């Protein structure tokens, strides 16, 4: 069970959060878009910390699970908490894939593939614009004002 409140934002909270997004963030997070490979701000990020949902702030991935997949997008072998990432069958673009979304706000994050490293053998392939990064020594974001939980080990 997650230490975080996973109930969705209220309509008013969602409107406020969406108003703070750039057009590119809206296209990816809300319209299931994809950023171009090898250009995301977090692709080469080596800092220790936590990657959170850009829209609602829910922690999604720890830097300790990030790896270089060579695909052009930030990749992780395991989520911060399995309950924080929703999985949806995606049959768009003539492919069968598993889309991953934020379990709290439903924002599009990317896709998960079964070709990652041990121990999970999963590759969670994320769009940088879907994420916000919090350094390991900083408090996690709390845009919904639900009582922040301090950052744990990365």
N, C-alpha and C positions, 0 to 999 in steps of 0.2 A: 504494500500500500504506500502510495506517495506521501511525502511530508508536505506536499503543496496542495492548495485548493484547486482542483481541476474543473470546477464549475465554469461554464462559459461566461465571458463578459456580458453585462447587460447591454441592451441595444444602445443606450446612451454612452456607456463606456466604449463599446466597439466603434461608434461614430467618432468619438474623440481620438481613439488610437489610429483609426484609418486616416483621419485628417492630418496626422503627422507623418504619413508615408510619402515618399517621393513617387513620381509616376512609375519608375522602374520597379520599386518595391511593391506597388499596387499590382502591377502586371504579373509579377511572380507570385506573391503571397495570395492574392485574391482571385486571380484569373488563371492559375496553374501554369504560368509561364516558366521559361528557363533562361537563365543568363548565359551568355556566350562562354565557352570553355576558356580556361587559362587567363581570365581577366578578373575574377572575383577577389575582393580585398582580403579574404581569409584563406585563400589557397595556400599561400606560403607562410601563414602565421605560425610561429613556433613558440609563442608565449604560453605560459601555464595559466589555465583558467577554465571558464565555463562558457559554452556557446548556448545562447538563449534565443527564444523565439523573438524575432524583430517586432512582431505586433504586440504580443501580450506579456513577454518577459519570462515565460516558463523555461527553466533550464532543460536543455535538450541533449547536449553532448559535452563530455569532459575532454579537455585537451589530451589527456593521457590515452584516449581511445582513437585519436586522430592518426592517420597514416597517409603516406603518399601513394595514391592509387595510379598515378600517371594518366588519369582521365581528364584532368583539367578542372575538376571541382573538388572542394574540400570533402574528404571521405573519413568516415568513422566506422569502427567495427562493432560498437555497442552504444545504445543510448544511455543518457544520464539515469533514467529510470524507464523501464519498458512501458509503464503506464503513461508516460509523457508523449509517446509517439503513436499516432494512429496509422494503421495500414489499410490501404484501399486498393482493390484490383483496378488496374488502369489498362484499358484496351485501346487507347488513343494512338494515332500515328501508325496503325497497322502492327502494333506490338502488344505483347502481354507482359505487363510489368506490375510492380507493387509500388504505388505512390505512398509517400510518407507525409503526414500532416501533423501539425501541433494538436495534441489531444485536447487542449483546453479551448483554443479559439478556431481550430480547423484550418489554419493557414497552410498553404502548400509549402513544403520544405524541399522536396526532391523525390528520389526513388531509392529503394533498397534492392540489392542484387545478391545472389548467393555465391559470390566469387571473392569474398574478403579473406583476411587472414584469420588464423586461430585466435582466440578460442571459439568465436561465433561463426566464422566463415561468412560473415555478412559485410557488405559494403554499402553503408548509408551514404549516398551521394547527394550532397546538399548544394543549394544555391547560396552564395555568400550574402546576397541581399535578403535572404530569409532569416538571417541570423544577426544577433548582436553579441559582442564578446565582452566578458567581464574578467578582468585579471584576478588571479587566485587570491590576492590579499584584499579584494574589494567585496562589498556586499552585493548580492545579486539584485537585479532590477526588480522593482515592484510597481509597475505602472497601474495596476488595478487596486493598489493600496490595500492589500489583504494581509499585510504583516510579513515583511521580508524574512527570508531564512538566510542566515549567513552562508557564505561560500564555504564549501567543504573542500577536501583535497581534490586536486585536478586530476 
